C-alpha cells in the first residue's frame, strides 16, 4: 500500500483507463473500492529497475 498525492483529474478516471505513475508502473482505478474522494488504484504492470542491477556491479 502506497499513500501519495494525485492530480485532481486522476480521481475522475473511469474503470479500465490506465495511467503510469512515475517509476512505479501502470495502474487502473479499482472498480470496487475507488471513489472520487478516495481513489484506489491497482498496479497492472510494474516497471523494471535496471539501476539496481548496475549498482550491484
N, C-alpha and C positions, 0 to 999 in steps of 0.2 A: 504494500500500500504506500503510495506516494501522495503527499498533500502539496499542492502548489497553487500558483496564481495563473489565471487564464485571461485571454482577451474576452470581453463580454460576448462577442459573436460566436464563440465556441459553445456557449451554453445553449444556443439555438440550433445546433446541428440535428439533423434527422437520423434516425436509426439506419445504419447501413452506410452512412457517409464516413469517409476515412480522413484522418489528419495525421501529420507527422509531428511528434514532439521532439524537439531538437536533442540529438544524441541519445534518445531512448528507444524510439521505434515508431511504428504506426499503430494508431488507436481508433476505436469506433465507440460511440456512445452506448452504454449499457441499456438494453431495451426495458429492463425491469426496474432498475434502481436509480436511473438518471432523471433528474428534474432540472428545470431552468434555474432554480435557486441553488441546487447542489448537484452539479453534473458529475457523473461517474463514467469513466472510460475503461474499456478493456483493451489490453495490448493484443494485437493480432499478428504482428511481426516485430521481432526485436532487431536491433542493429548490432553488427559485429564490432568488437573493439580491437581493431588492428594495432592500436598503440600499446595495448597490454602485451602483445607478442613481441613488439620491438623493445619494450622496456625490460623484458626478461633476458634479452641477449647480453 
